[in-house]
Amino acid sequence: MPTNYAEKLQDEIDHVPQEYLPALLNIVHSFRASVSLKSAGESFKQGWGEVMRGETQPIDKLWDGIDA
C-alpha cells in the first residue's frame, strides 16, 4: 500500500487508461498553476502591465458585488 502522496498519485496515474493521460496532465497542470504563488517581482510586473494597458477600476467600484 502506498505510504506517501507521490506514491498514491503514481498509483492512480497507473490506473488511468493511456488515451486519457493527456487530459489528466492538463488537469494536474491547471491545478498546480492555480495554487502556485507568483513571486513578488512577477506579481508587480503583471500589475504594472495592467496599469499601463489601462486595465484598472475606479476605487469606489472595487467592492461592488462583494458581501463583506
C-alpha positions in Angstrom: 0.0 0.0 0.0 1.4 3.4 -0.9 2.6 5.4 2.1 3.1 8.9 0.7 1.2 11.2 -1.7 3.6 10.9 -4.6 3.2 7.1 -4.5 -0.6 7.3 -4.2 -0.7 9.8 -7.1 1.5 7.5 -9.2 -0.7 4.5 -8.3 -3.8 6.5 -9.5 -2.0 7.5 -12.7 -1.0 3.9 -13.4 -4.7 3.0 -13.4 -5.8 5.7 -15.9 -6.2 4.4 -19.5 -3.5 5.7 -21.8 -5.9 7.7 -24.0 -6.9 9.8 -21.0 -3.4 10.7 -19.9 -3.2 14.0 -21.9 -6.4 15.2 -20.2 -5.1 14.2 -16.8 -1.9 16.0 -17.5 -3.9 19.1 -18.4 -5.9 18.8 -15.1 -2.8 18.4 -13.0 -1.0 21.3 -14.7 -4.1 23.6 -14.3 -4.3 22.7 -10.7 -0.7 23.4 -10.0 -0.9 26.7 -11.8 -3.9 27.7 -9.7 -2.3 27.0 -6.4 1.2 28.3 -7.1 2.0 31.8 -6.0 3.9 34.1 -8.3 7.0 35.8 -6.9 6.6 39.4 -5.8 8.5 40.5 -8.9 6.2 38.6 -11.2 3.1 40.0 -9.4 4.4 43.5 -9.7 5.3 43.1 -13.4 1.8 41.8 -14.1 0.1 44.6 -12.1 2.2 47.3 -13.7 1.4 45.9 -17.1 -2.3 46.0 -16.3 -2.0 49.7 -15.2 0.0 50.6 -18.4 -2.7 49.0 -20.5 -5.5 50.9 -18.6 -6.9 47.7 -17.1 -7.9 49.5 -13.9 -11.1 50.0 -11.9 -12.2 53.1 -10.0 -11.5 52.6 -6.3 -15.2 53.1 -5.5 -16.1 50.2 -7.7 -13.7 47.6 -6.3 -16.1 46.3 -3.6 -19.2 46.2 -5.8 -20.9 42.9 -5.5 -18.9 41.7 -2.5 -20.8 41.0 0.6 -18.3 41.6 3.3 
